[in-house]
């Protein structure tokens, strides 16, 4: 029996409610996938296994590589030869080389190349900087094998042995520095199914000496010149004359290491020849293997404030959304927008786009450099250092009686740290009184005790994840607090800390994500400067306190996965008390004039959007995926700054003509809605880059005006009823996905009539074109 009969069952399998979790559209997709058979399973077990598989396919992503890639084909070929993908044996392969030579980039390239050849895939980055238990959990999650609550490292090993057996997997362990990490994350060949490949990158050859090994060498001179030129001159080769000679000297002094070429090249961009000569002289004085000293030339050229931001990122904020540390830096009178641009210009920090976020990323050699600079502040006495990122160091310092005026940032326990250090630690009045300069405190799972008045006067960011239900301190008044992170905590609206943690008019971010005990938000009236209120995944949240109406500065309201939310209060930006209509977005939401991001993802109770939506003139991101909204108001055309709109899985059946007024719209997603045609005004969206109409099964017609979308890169018409493309398609297209479910005619050869695809031949930028024909409605 195939998956098809499930569609009309609408059955709860125990506590597993399909209508609540995935909806019938996901199940209907199951009926269209060839080869999915129940094979003796019950409906419940089949549904669960299908959900896991779909989730995993969505999770596996290509790894990002640099925009300025000079691919070293000989290295890729050498690694592919060692991996020997056709062999059924389980094989471990090590990539060895000095830091900054390109090991991780090579691993990413091959990982992307081989993704489709394995049942499950996982890329574990920066292994040496993370705890084993966390990595075990991440690995099992990545592979869709369910980590649950791993009790300890030994428990993780047992689970991995059991669940990885018989699975053909591709695993990359990046930046390993000890054999012990391999033993506890990948064991030996007996852990895996036949054909599995485990790829390990390391600076220390001894770590991988019992495996097949590829040693990554310096770039060839012509490769190095091209990479250096991309960063120094923003083209493939330097101009002839002095700059050609100087470029070759700089490359020779940099050691033909990709990272050094990238950073030094970026540093020299737009510099005069004399500055090139001075830099080359400094490079020549640095021993060839000392990459960090070469990179430090760029660091030394930064001004003092920019250096502070670099050190903050290196010690604490790698992989963080750049918006949040920027709040703290602004409160320190830094200029993060300008300073981050400097880092990007110098290739010292990169901004990686990830699921709507812009995350800070830094090469491990650069964050090693930053941490080395902090260590050198005082080699013997850690109390005199400005930043302590290791929980064990923080605990040691807290237990010392002396004053600690130098410490600005402290991690007592990281949420991601897998060891026991700091878990349940009690921060006392005596310990906190010595931290007069502290501006950042990360203390996941800890608690406070004693009278805490007038302590931590400079604290700007309190990251207190897994905050305990009972608050043990009194009088903690944090007048300069900018960010309060209480995510993943057991707190409720009656938590004692709401009254204890008094704040001045400075709080910008309140993060309560994953607080499952929260059924109602606390009184928010004292947070009048709040700009971002994050309530995503508060699955039991039913009500938002009317005091939200006093948050005149609110820019982001994140309600993603707030399944139980019955509505938003009418007091939203209005002091009057009015009855709440639980199915409608309040009329007065239009008074949130500064709101930039409105995330209503999976707010299933929401059925109607009021006309006042059009008054949100600052709105740039509107996500309504999974709501029950049936139509958009015409006033949506007033959202002149809107750049991203997600209407997927809603009940919308048509778009208003005013959609064409969204001049800054770059992305519109409408997957799985019952729309029949797109308005011709969609051709007015001159900045549109992505149009995703996948699974719009009723969509039969695409307007010819789409040909005028000169910025359109992605057009997704999978599983629609579109059987004829417009005669003119945008020549800017890079991806075109077409798989009609109702093609009226096929030639005996299996080819679609050429008239159906007129215009495709003119798409010169198309990198890949695949035409799928799904035989889903064949006559019996």
C-alpha positions as CSV (number, residue, x, y, z in Angstrom):
1,X,0.0,0.0,0.0
2,X,1.3,3.5,-0.8
3,X,1.2,6.6,1.2
4,X,-1.8,8.0,-0.7
5,X,-4.6,6.6,1.6
6,X,-3.3,8.5,4.5
7,X,-4.4,11.8,3.1
8,X,-8.0,11.6,4.1
9,X,-7.6,9.8,7.4
10,X,-7.0,13.0,9.5
11,X,-6.0,10.6,12.2
12,X,-4.1,11.3,15.5
13,X,-1.5,8.6,16.0
14,X,-1.3,8.5,19.8
15,X,-0.3,12.0,20.7
16,X,1.1,12.6,17.3
17,X,-1.3,15.1,15.6
18,X,-0.5,15.4,11.9
19,X,-3.0,18.2,11.3
20,X,-1.2,20.2,13.9
21,X,2.4,19.4,13.1
22,X,2.7,19.2,9.3
23,X,-0.7,19.6,7.7
24,X,-2.3,17.6,5.0
25,X,-0.2,19.2,2.2
26,X,2.9,17.4,3.5
27,X,1.0,14.2,3.6
28,X,-0.4,14.7,0.1
29,X,3.2,15.0,-1.1
30,X,3.8,11.5,0.3
31,X,1.3,10.1,-2.1
32,X,3.3,11.6,-5.0
33,X,6.7,10.1,-4.1
34,X,7.5,7.0,-6.0
35,X,8.7,4.2,-3.8
36,X,7.3,5.1,-0.5
37,X,5.6,2.0,0.7
38,X,4.2,1.1,4.1
39,X,6.0,-2.2,4.1
40,X,4.0,-3.6,7.0
41,X,4.3,-0.4,9.1
42,X,1.2,1.1,10.7
43,X,0.1,4.5,9.6
44,X,1.6,6.1,12.7
45,X,5.0,4.6,12.3
46,X,5.0,5.4,8.6
47,X,4.0,9.0,9.2
48,X,6.8,9.5,11.7
49,X,9.5,7.9,9.5
50,X,8.3,10.0,6.6
51,X,8.4,13.2,8.6
52,X,12.0,12.4,9.7
53,X,13.1,11.8,6.2
54,X,11.5,15.0,4.8
55,X,13.0,17.0,7.7
56,X,16.4,15.6,7.1
57,X,16.3,16.3,3.3
58,X,15.4,19.9,4.2
59,X,18.1,20.2,6.9
60,X,21.1,19.1,4.7
61,X,22.5,22.3,3.2
62,X,25.5,22.9,1.0
63,X,28.4,24.5,3.0
64,X,29.2,28.1,2.1
65,X,32.5,28.7,0.5
66,X,34.3,32.1,-0.1
67,X,33.0,34.3,-2.9
68,X,36.5,34.6,-4.1
69,X,37.2,31.0,-4.7
70,X,40.2,29.8,-6.6
71,X,39.5,26.1,-6.8
72,X,42.5,23.9,-6.6
73,X,41.5,21.1,-8.9
74,X,44.5,18.9,-8.1
75,X,43.7,18.9,-4.4
76,X,40.0,18.1,-5.0
77,X,41.0,15.2,-7.4
78,X,43.5,13.9,-4.9
79,X,41.0,13.9,-2.1
80,X,38.3,12.2,-4.3
81,X,40.9,9.5,-5.2
82,X,41.6,8.8,-1.5
83,X,37.9,8.7,-0.7
84,X,37.2,6.2,-3.4
85,X,33.5,6.6,-3.3
86,X,32.8,3.4,-5.3
87,X,34.3,1.2,-2.7
88,X,31.9,-0.3,-0.2
89,X,34.4,-0.3,2.7
90,X,34.2,2.3,5.5
91,X,37.0,4.7,5.0
92,X,38.5,7.5,7.2
93,X,40.5,10.2,5.3
94,X,42.5,12.9,7.0
95,X,43.3,16.4,5.5
96,X,46.4,17.7,7.1
97,X,48.1,21.1,6.7
98,X,49.0,24.3,8.6
99,X,46.3,26.7,9.7
100,X,45.0,29.0,6.9
101,X,46.2,26.7,4.1
102,X,42.6,25.8,2.9
103,X,41.8,22.5,4.6
104,X,38.2,23.5,5.5
105,X,37.5,25.0,2.1
106,X,38.6,21.8,0.5
107,X,36.5,19.7,2.8
108,X,33.4,21.9,2.1
109,X,33.9,21.6,-1.7
110,X,34.1,17.8,-1.5
111,X,31.2,17.7,1.0
112,X,29.0,19.7,-1.4
113,X,30.1,17.5,-4.3
114,X,29.1,14.2,-2.5
115,X,26.0,15.2,-0.6
116,X,23.6,13.2,-2.8
117,X,25.7,10.0,-2.7
118,X,24.9,9.2,1.0
119,X,21.9,8.4,3.1
120,X,22.9,10.9,5.8
121,X,25.4,13.7,6.0
122,X,26.9,15.9,8.7
123,X,29.5,18.6,8.8
124,X,30.8,19.4,12.3
125,X,32.8,22.7,12.2
126,X,35.4,23.9,14.7
127,X,35.5,20.6,16.6
128,X,38.4,21.6,18.9
129,X,36.5,24.5,20.3
130,X,33.4,22.6,21.4
131,X,32.6,20.0,24.1
132,X,32.3,16.4,23.0
133,X,28.8,15.9,24.4
134,X,27.5,18.9,22.4
135,X,29.1,17.6,19.3
136,X,27.6,14.1,19.8
137,X,24.2,15.6,20.1
138,X,24.7,17.8,17.0
139,X,25.9,14.9,15.0
140,X,22.9,12.7,15.8
141,X,20.6,15.6,15.2
142,X,22.2,16.4,11.8
143,X,21.8,12.8,10.8
144,X,18.2,12.7,11.8
145,X,18.8,9.9,14.3
146,X,17.4,11.7,17.4
147,X,19.9,12.6,20.2
148,X,17.3,13.0,23.0
149,X,19.0,13.8,26.3
150,X,22.5,12.5,26.1
151,X,23.5,11.8,29.8
152,X,27.3,12.0,29.3
153,X,30.0,11.3,26.7
154,X,29.9,7.5,27.2
155,X,26.1,7.5,26.8
156,X,26.6,9.4,23.5
157,X,29.1,6.8,22.3
158,X,26.6,4.0,22.9
159,X,23.8,5.8,21.1
160,X,26.0,6.6,18.2
161,X,27.1,3.0,17.8
162,X,23.5,1.8,17.9
163,X,22.1,4.4,15.5
164,X,24.9,4.7,13.0
165,X,25.2,1.0,12.3
166,X,24.0,0.1,8.8
167,X,23.8,3.7,7.7
168,X,25.8,4.9,4.8
169,X,26.9,8.3,6.0
170,X,29.3,11.2,5.1
171,X,30.7,12.9,8.1
172,X,33.2,15.8,8.2
173,X,35.0,16.5,11.5
174,X,36.6,19.9,10.9
175,X,39.6,21.3,12.9
176,X,40.3,18.3,15.1
177,X,43.3,18.6,17.4
178,X,43.2,15.4,19.4
179,X,42.7,11.7,18.6
180,X,40.3,11.5,21.6
181,X,37.8,13.6,19.6
182,X,37.7,11.2,16.7
183,X,37.4,8.2,19.1
184,X,34.3,9.7,20.8
185,X,32.7,11.1,17.6
186,X,33.5,8.5,15.0
187,X,35.0,5.5,16.8
188,X,36.1,3.1,14.1
189,X,34.7,1.4,11.0
190,X,32.4,-0.9,12.9
191,X,30.2,2.1,13.9
192,X,29.1,2.7,10.3
193,X,27.3,1.1,7.4
194,X,29.2,0.0,4.3
195,X,30.3,2.8,2.0
196,X,30.5,5.4,4.8
197,X,33.2,8.1,4.6
198,X,34.6,10.1,7.5
199,X,36.7,13.1,6.6
200,X,38.9,14.8,9.2
201,X,40.7,18.1,8.9
202,X,43.6,18.8,11.3
203,X,46.8,20.8,11.7
204,X,48.5,17.9,13.5
205,X,49.4,15.0,11.3
206,X,49.7,12.6,14.3
207,X,45.9,12.9,14.8
208,X,45.2,11.1,11.5
209,X,48.4,9.1,11.0
210,X,46.5,5.7,10.9
211,X,44.2,6.9,8.1
212,X,44.5,7.8,4.5
213,X,46.1,11.3,4.4
214,X,46.1,14.2,2.0
215,X,48.6,16.9,2.9
216,X,47.4,20.3,1.6
217,X,50.3,22.3,0.2
218,X,50.8,26.0,-0.6
219,X,49.0,27.3,-3.6
220,X,50.8,27.3,-6.9
221,X,52.2,30.7,-7.9
222,X,49.6,31.3,-10.5
223,X,46.7,30.3,-8.2
224,X,48.2,32.5,-5.4
225,X,48.5,35.5,-7.8
226,X,44.9,35.2,-8.9
227,X,43.5,34.9,-5.3
228,X,45.6,37.8,-4.1
229,X,44.6,39.9,-7.0
230,X,40.9,39.3,-6.3
231,X,41.3,40.9,-2.9
232,X,43.9,43.5,-3.6
233,X,42.6,44.7,-7.0
234,X,39.1,43.1,-7.2
235,X,40.0,41.4,-10.5
236,X,41.8,38.2,-11.5
237,X,45.3,39.8,-12.1
238,X,47.2,42.9,-11.0
239,X,47.8,45.8,-13.3
240,X,51.2,45.7,-15.1
241,X,54.1,47.8,-13.7
242,X,54.9,48.4,-10.1
243,X,51.8,46.7,-8.7
244,X,52.6,43.5,-10.5
245,X,56.1,43.4,-9.0
246,X,54.8,44.4,-5.6
247,X,52.0,41.8,-5.7
248,X,54.5,39.0,-6.4
249,X,56.7,40.2,-3.5
250,X,53.7,40.3,-1.2
251,X,52.7,36.8,-2.2
252,X,56.2,35.5,-1.6
253,X,56.3,37.0,1.8
254,X,52.8,35.7,2.7
255,X,53.9,32.1,2.0
256,X,51.2,31.4,-0.6
257,X,48.7,30.6,2.2
258,X,45.1,31.3,1.1
259,X,44.1,33.0,4.4
260,X,47.2,35.2,4.5
261,X,46.7,36.1,0.8
262,X,43.1,37.0,1.4
263,X,43.8,39.2,4.5
264,X,47.0,40.8,3.3
265,X,45.5,41.5,-0.2
266,X,42.4,43.1,1.3
267,X,44.6,45.2,3.7
268,X,46.6,46.5,0.7
269,X,43.6,47.3,-1.4
270,X,43.7,51.0,-2.5
271,X,47.0,51.6,-0.7
272,X,49.8,53.6,-2.4
273,X,53.1,51.8,-3.5
274,X,55.0,53.1,-0.5
275,X,52.5,51.5,1.9
276,X,52.9,48.3,0.0
277,X,56.7,48.4,0.4
278,X,56.3,49.0,4.2
279,X,53.9,46.1,4.6
280,X,56.1,43.7,2.6
281,X,59.1,44.7,4.7
282,X,57.1,43.8,7.9
283,X,56.0,40.5,6.3
284,X,59.6,39.6,5.5
285,X,60.6,40.0,9.1
286,X,58.0,37.4,10.2
287,X,59.1,33.7,10.1
288,X,57.4,31.9,7.3
289,X,55.3,29.4,9.4
290,X,54.0,32.1,11.7
291,X,50.7,32.8,10.0
292,X,49.2,34.7,13.0
293,X,52.0,37.2,13.1
294,X,51.4,37.9,9.4
295,X,47.7,38.4,10.1
296,X,48.5,40.7,13.0
297,X,49.7,43.3,10.6
298,X,46.1,44.0,9.7
299,X,45.0,43.9,13.3
300,X,47.8,46.4,14.3
301,X,46.5,48.9,11.7
302,X,43.0,49.1,13.4
303,X,42.0,51.9,15.7
304,X,41.5,51.1,19.4
305,X,37.7,50.8,19.2
306,X,37.8,48.6,16.2
307,X,40.3,46.3,17.9
308,X,37.9,46.0,20.9
309,X,35.1,44.8,18.6
310,X,37.5,42.3,16.9
311,X,38.5,40.9,20.3
312,X,34.8,40.6,21.3
313,X,34.0,38.6,18.2
314,X,37.0,36.4,18.5
315,X,36.3,35.5,22.1
316,X,32.5,35.4,22.2
317,X,30.5,36.2,19.1
318,X,31.5,33.9,16.3
319,X,28.3,32.5,14.8
320,X,26.2,35.2,16.5
321,X,23.6,37.3,14.6
322,X,25.4,40.6,14.2
323,X,22.4,42.6,15.3
324,X,22.7,41.7,19.0
325,X,26.3,42.4,19.8
326,X,25.8,45.6,17.8
327,X,23.4,46.8,20.4
328,X,26.1,46.4,23.1
329,X,28.8,48.1,20.9
330,X,26.5,51.1,20.3
331,X,26.0,51.4,24.0
332,X,29.8,51.5,24.4
333,X,29.8,54.5,21.9
334,X,31.4,52.3,19.2
335,X,30.2,52.5,15.6
336,X,29.5,48.8,14.7
337,X,28.1,49.4,11.3
338,X,31.2,51.2,10.1
339,X,33.6,49.0,12.0
340,X,32.1,45.7,10.7
341,X,32.4,47.2,7.2
342,X,36.1,47.7,7.9
343,X,36.4,44.0,9.0
344,X,34.6,42.8,5.8
345,X,36.8,45.0,3.7
346,X,39.9,43.6,5.3
347,X,38.6,40.0,5.1
348,X,39.0,39.6,8.9
349,X,35.4,39.0,9.6
350,X,32.7,37.7,7.2
351,X,28.9,38.2,7.4
352,X,27.2,34.9,6.5
353,X,23.5,34.9,5.6
354,X,21.8,32.0,7.4
355,X,18.0,31.5,7.6
356,X,17.3,35.2,7.6
357,X,20.1,36.1,10.0
358,X,23.5,37.7,9.3
359,X,26.0,35.7,11.4
360,X,29.5,36.8,12.3
361,X,32.2,34.4,11.0
362,X,35.9,34.4,11.4
363,X,38.6,32.0,10.3
364,X,40.0,29.9,13.2
365,X,43.5,31.4,12.7
366,X,42.0,34.9,13.3
367,X,40.0,33.9,16.4
368,X,43.2,32.2,17.6
369,X,45.0,35.5,17.1
370,X,42.3,37.4,19.0
371,X,42.4,35.0,21.9
372,X,46.2,35.0,21.9
373,X,46.2,38.8,22.2
374,X,43.9,38.5,25.3
375,X,46.1,35.8,26.8
376,X,49.2,38.0,26.3
377,X,47.5,40.7,28.4
378,X,48.7,38.7,31.4
379,X,50.3,35.3,30.8
380,X,50.3,34.2,34.4
381,X,47.5,36.0,36.1
382,X,44.1,35.5,34.3
383,X,42.5,38.0,36.7
384,X,44.2,40.7,34.8
385,X,42.8,39.7,31.4
386,X,39.8,41.6,29.9
387,X,37.9,38.6,28.5
388,X,37.4,35.1,30.0
389,X,35.6,32.8,27.6
390,X,36.5,29.4,29.2
391,X,34.0,28.6,32.0
392,X,36.7,26.9,34.1
393,X,38.8,30.1,34.0
394,X,35.8,32.2,35.0
395,X,35.0,30.0,38.0
396,X,38.6,30.0,39.1
397,X,38.7,33.8,39.0
398,X,35.3,34.2,40.7
399,X,36.6,32.3,43.7
400,X,39.5,34.7,44.2
401,X,39.0,37.5,46.7
402,X,41.0,40.2,44.9
403,X,39.5,43.0,42.9
404,X,38.9,42.4,39.2
405,X,38.8,45.8,37.5
406,X,40.0,44.5,34.1
407,X,37.4,41.9,33.4
408,X,34.8,43.2,30.8
409,X,33.4,39.9,29.5
410,X,32.8,36.7,31.4
411,X,31.4,33.3,30.5
412,X,30.6,31.3,33.7
413,X,28.8,28.7,31.7
414,X,27.9,28.6,28.0
415,X,24.6,27.2,26.8
416,X,26.6,25.3,24.3
417,X,29.3,24.1,26.7
418,X,28.9,20.4,27.4
419,X,31.0,20.0,30.5
420,X,29.5,20.5,34.1
421,X,31.6,23.6,34.9
422,X,29.2,26.3,36.1
423,X,26.0,24.3,35.9
424,X,23.9,25.4,38.9
425,X,26.6,27.8,40.0
426,X,25.5,30.4,42.5
427,X,26.8,33.9,41.8
428,X,27.1,35.7,45.2
429,X,27.1,39.3,46.2
430,X,30.8,39.0,47.2
431,X,31.8,37.6,43.7
432,X,29.8,40.2,41.7
433,X,31.0,43.2,43.8
434,X,34.5,42.8,42.3
435,X,33.3,43.0,38.7
436,X,32.9,46.7,38.3
437,X,33.9,46.8,34.6
438,X,31.8,43.8,33.5
439,X,29.7,44.6,30.4
440,X,28.8,41.0,29.2
441,X,27.9,38.1,31.5
442,X,27.0,34.6,30.2
443,X,25.8,32.4,33.0
444,X,23.5,29.7,31.5
445,X,22.0,27.5,34.3
446,X,23.4,29.6,37.1
447,X,21.6,31.6,39.8
448,X,22.1,34.7,41.9
449,X,22.0,35.1,45.7
450,X,22.2,37.8,48.3
451,X,21.5,41.5,48.2
452,X,22.6,42.7,44.8
453,X,21.9,46.4,44.9
454,X,24.4,48.7,43.0
455,X,26.3,45.7,41.6
456,X,27.3,45.2,37.9
457,X,26.9,49.0,37.1
458,X,28.3,48.6,33.5
459,X,26.5,45.3,32.6
460,X,24.9,45.7,29.1
461,X,24.2,42.1,28.2
462,X,23.0,39.4,30.5
463,X,22.8,36.0,28.8
464,X,21.0,33.9,31.3
465,X,19.7,30.9,29.4
466,X,18.1,28.0,31.3
467,X,17.4,30.4,34.1
468,X,16.0,28.5,37.1
469,X,12.4,28.8,38.1
470,X,13.3,30.4,41.5
471,X,15.2,33.7,41.6
472,X,17.3,33.7,44.7
473,X,18.8,37.3,44.7
474,X,17.2,40.6,45.7
475,X,17.5,44.1,44.3
476,X,19.5,43.4,41.1
477,X,19.0,46.7,39.3
478,X,20.8,46.7,36.0
479,X,20.4,50.3,34.8
480,X,22.5,50.0,31.7
481,X,21.2,46.6,30.5
482,X,20.7,46.5,26.7
483,X,20.1,42.8,26.1
484,X,18.4,40.3,28.5
485,X,18.4,36.7,27.2
486,X,16.3,34.4,29.3
487,X,15.7,31.8,26.5
488,X,15.2,28.1,27.2
489,X,14.2,28.8,30.8
490,X,11.6,27.4,33.1
491,X,10.3,30.8,34.1
492,X,6.6,31.9,33.9
493,X,4.8,35.2,34.1
494,X,4.9,34.9,37.9
495,X,8.7,34.4,38.1
496,X,10.2,36.5,40.9
497,X,12.9,37.9,38.7
498,X,10.5,40.1,36.8
499,X,10.2,42.4,39.8
500,X,13.8,41.9,41.0
501,X,15.6,42.8,37.8
502,X,14.9,46.4,37.6
503,X,16.1,48.1,34.4
504,X,16.6,51.7,33.3
505,X,15.4,53.1,30.0
506,X,18.0,51.1,28.1
507,X,16.7,47.6,27.3
508,X,16.6,47.0,23.6
509,X,16.2,43.2,23.3
510,X,14.2,40.7,25.5
511,X,14.7,37.1,24.3
512,X,12.2,34.6,25.8
513,X,12.4,32.0,23.1
514,X,11.8,28.4,24.1
515,X,10.3,29.3,27.5
516,X,7.7,26.6,27.5
517,X,6.3,27.4,30.9
518,X,5.3,30.9,29.8
519,X,1.5,31.1,29.2
520,X,1.4,34.9,29.4
521,X,4.1,37.6,29.0
522,X,4.9,39.7,32.0
523,X,4.1,43.4,32.3
524,X,6.3,45.0,29.7
525,X,5.6,48.6,30.6
526,X,8.9,49.3,32.2
527,X,10.8,48.2,29.0
528,X,9.7,51.3,27.1
529,X,12.8,51.4,24.9
530,X,12.4,47.7,23.8
531,X,13.0,47.2,20.1
532,X,13.0,43.4,19.8
533,X,10.7,41.0,21.7
534,X,11.5,37.4,20.9
535,X,8.8,34.9,21.9
536,X,9.4,32.2,19.2
537,X,8.8,28.6,20.3
538,X,6.9,29.6,23.4
539,X,4.5,26.8,22.6
540,X,2.2,27.3,25.6
541,X,2.0,31.1,25.2
542,X,-1.7,32.0,25.2
543,X,-1.8,35.7,25.9
544,X,0.4,38.7,25.5
545,X,0.1,41.3,28.3
546,X,-1.7,44.5,27.2
547,X,1.3,46.5,28.3
548,X,2.8,45.7,24.9
549,X,0.8,48.7,23.8
550,X,3.4,51.0,25.5
551,X,6.3,49.7,23.4
552,X,6.5,52.6,21.0
553,X,10.0,51.6,19.8
554,X,9.3,48.0,19.0
555,X,10.9,46.9,15.7
556,X,10.7,43.1,15.9
557,X,7.9,40.9,17.3
558,X,8.8,37.2,16.8
559,X,5.9,34.8,17.4
560,X,7.2,31.9,15.4
561,X,5.8,28.5,16.6
562,X,3.6,30.1,19.2
563,X,1.0,27.4,18.5
564,X,-1.3,28.3,21.5
565,X,-1.4,32.1,21.0
566,X,-5.1,33.1,20.8
567,X,-4.4,36.6,19.5
568,X,-2.7,39.9,19.9
569,X,-4.2,42.5,22.3
570,X,-5.9,45.5,20.8
571,X,-3.8,47.6,23.2
572,X,-0.9,47.2,20.7
573,X,0.4,50.7,20.6
574,X,-2.9,52.1,22.1
575,X,-3.6,52.7,25.8
576,X,-7.3,52.0,25.6
577,X,-8.8,48.7,26.7
578,X,-10.7,47.0,23.9
579,X,-12.0,43.4,23.7
580,X,-9.6,41.0,22.0
581,X,-10.6,39.4,18.7
582,X,-8.5,36.2,18.9
583,X,-8.6,35.5,15.2
584,X,-7.6,38.9,13.9
585,X,-4.5,41.0,13.9
586,X,-5.5,44.1,15.9
587,X,-6.5,47.2,14.0
588,X,-4.1,49.3,16.0
589,X,-1.1,47.3,15.0
590,X,-0.7,50.0,12.4
591,X,0.5,52.3,15.1
592,X,3.8,50.3,15.4
593,X,5.4,52.7,13.0
594,X,9.0,51.5,13.8
595,X,8.3,47.8,13.4
596,X,10.7,46.3,10.9
597,X,10.2,42.5,11.4
598,X,6.8,40.8,12.0
599,X,7.1,37.1,12.4
600,X,3.7,35.3,12.6
601,X,5.1,31.9,11.5
602,X,2.7,29.1,12.4
603,X,0.4,31.3,14.4
604,X,-2.5,29.1,13.5
605,X,-5.2,31.0,15.2
606,X,-4.7,34.1,13.0
607,X,-7.3,34.3,10.3
608,X,-7.5,38.0,9.4
609,X,-5.1,40.9,8.8
610,X,-6.6,44.4,9.2
611,X,-6.2,47.3,6.8
612,X,-4.0,49.0,9.3
613,X,-1.1,46.7,8.3
614,X,-0.4,49.2,5.5
615,X,0.6,51.7,8.2
616,X,3.7,49.7,9.1
617,X,5.9,51.9,6.9
618,X,9.2,50.6,8.3
619,X,8.3,46.9,7.8
620,X,10.9,45.0,5.8
621,X,10.1,41.4,6.7
622,X,6.6,39.9,7.0
623,X,6.3,36.1,7.7
624,X,2.8,34.7,7.8
625,X,3.7,31.1,6.9
626,X,1.2,28.5,8.3
627,X,-1.4,31.1,9.5
628,X,-5.1,30.8,8.4
629,X,-5.2,34.2,6.7
630,X,-7.5,34.1,3.7
631,X,-6.7,37.4,2.0
632,X,-4.3,40.3,2.0
633,X,-5.6,43.8,2.4
634,X,-5.1,46.2,-0.5
635,X,-3.1,48.4,1.9
636,X,-0.2,45.9,1.7
637,X,0.9,48.0,-1.2
638,X,1.8,50.8,1.2
639,X,4.7,48.8,2.7
640,X,7.3,50.7,0.7
641,X,10.2,49.1,2.6
642,X,9.0,45.5,2.5
643,X,11.8,43.3,1.2
644,X,10.6,39.8,2.1
645,X,7.1,38.4,2.2
646,X,6.2,34.8,3.1
647,X,2.6,33.6,2.5
648,X,3.3,29.9,2.3
649,X,0.8,27.4,3.6
650,X,-1.8,30.1,4.2
651,X,-5.4,30.1,2.9
652,X,-4.9,33.0,0.5
653,X,-6.4,32.4,-3.0
654,X,-5.4,35.6,-4.8
655,X,-3.0,38.5,-4.5
656,X,-4.2,42.1,-4.6
657,X,-3.0,44.2,-7.6
658,X,-1.4,46.6,-5.1
659,X,1.3,43.9,-4.6
660,X,3.0,45.6,-7.5
661,X,3.6,48.7,-5.4
662,X,6.2,46.9,-3.2
663,X,9.1,48.5,-5.0
664,X,11.8,47.1,-2.6
665,X,10.4,43.5,-2.5
666,X,13.2,41.0,-3.2
667,X,11.7,37.7,-2.0
668,X,8.1,36.5,-2.2
669,X,7.2,32.9,-1.1
670,X,3.7,31.4,-1.6
671,X,4.4,27.7,-1.5
672,X,1.4,25.5,-1.1
673,X,-1.4,28.0,-1.4
674,X,-4.5,27.7,-3.6
675,X,-3.8,30.6,-5.9
676,X,-5.0,30.2,-9.5
677,X,-3.1,33.0,-11.2
678,X,-0.6,35.8,-10.4
679,X,-1.7,39.4,-11.0
680,X,0.0,41.1,-13.9
681,X,1.1,43.8,-11.5
682,X,3.8,41.4,-10.3
683,X,5.8,42.5,-13.3
684,X,6.3,45.9,-11.5
685,X,8.5,44.3,-8.8
686,X,11.7,45.4,-10.4
687,X,13.9,44.3,-7.5
688,X,12.4,40.9,-7.1
689,X,15.0,38.1,-6.9
690,X,13.1,35.1,-5.7
691,X,9.5,34.0,-6.7
692,X,8.7,30.7,-5.0
693,X,5.3,29.2,-6.0
694,X,6.1,25.5,-5.3
695,X,3.1,23.2,-4.7
696,X,0.6,25.8,-5.8
697,X,-1.3,23.1,-7.5
698,X,-4.1,25.4,-8.8
699,X,-1.7,27.8,-10.3
700,X,-2.1,27.5,-14.1
701,X,-1.0,30.8,-15.5
702,X,2.0,33.0,-15.3
703,X,1.6,36.6,-16.6
704,X,3.8,37.7,-19.5
705,X,4.8,40.7,-17.4
706,X,7.2,38.4,-15.5
707,X,9.6,38.9,-18.4
708,X,10.2,42.4,-17.1
709,X,11.7,41.3,-13.8
710,X,15.3,42.0,-14.6
711,X,16.6,41.0,-11.2
712,X,14.8,37.7,-10.9
713,X,17.3,34.9,-10.1
714,X,15.0,32.0,-8.9
715,X,11.6,31.0,-10.3
716,X,10.2,27.9,-8.6
717,X,7.1,26.4,-10.3
718,X,7.4,22.9,-9.0
719,X,4.2,20.9,-8.7
720,X,2.0,23.6,-10.2
721,X,-0.5,23.3,-13.0
722,X,1.5,25.7,-15.2
723,X,1.9,24.0,-18.6
724,X,3.0,27.0,-20.7
725,X,5.8,29.5,-19.8
726,X,5.6,33.1,-21.0
727,X,7.4,33.7,-24.4
728,X,9.8,36.0,-22.6
729,X,11.6,35.0,-19.4
730,X,14.0,37.3,-17.4
731,X,17.5,36.7,-18.7
732,X,18.8,37.2,-15.1
733,X,17.4,33.8,-14.1
734,X,20.0,31.4,-12.5
735,X,17.5,28.8,-11.3
736,X,14.3,27.7,-13.1
737,X,12.2,24.9,-11.5
738,X,9.3,23.6,-13.6
739,X,7.4,20.4,-12.8
740,X,3.8,20.7,-14.0
741,X,1.2,18.2,-12.6
742,X,-1.1,18.7,-15.6
743,X,0.8,18.8,-18.8
744,X,-1.9,18.3,-21.5
745,X,0.2,16.4,-24.0
746,X,3.4,14.5,-24.2
747,X,5.0,13.3,-27.4
748,X,5.8,9.6,-27.7
749,X,9.4,10.4,-27.3
750,X,8.7,11.8,-23.8
751,X,9.7,15.3,-24.9
752,X,7.5,18.3,-24.1
753,X,6.6,20.3,-27.2
754,X,9.1,23.0,-27.8
755,X,6.4,25.7,-27.8
756,X,5.9,24.9,-24.1
757,X,9.4,26.2,-23.2
758,X,9.8,29.1,-25.5
759,X,12.4,31.6,-24.2
760,X,14.4,29.2,-22.1
761,X,17.2,29.1,-24.7
762,X,17.8,32.8,-24.1
763,X,18.5,32.4,-20.4
764,X,22.3,32.7,-20.6
765,X,22.9,32.8,-16.9
766,X,21.1,29.5,-16.2
767,X,23.5,27.2,-14.4
768,X,21.3,24.2,-14.2
769,X,17.9,23.4,-15.7
770,X,15.9,20.3,-14.7
771,X,12.5,19.5,-16.0
772,X,10.6,16.9,-13.9
773,X,7.5,15.2,-15.1
774,X,5.6,13.6,-12.3
775,X,3.2,10.9,-13.4
776,X,0.7,11.5,-10.6
777,X,-2.7,11.3,-12.2
778,X,-2.5,8.5,-14.6
779,X,-5.8,6.8,-15.7
780,X,-6.5,3.5,-14.1
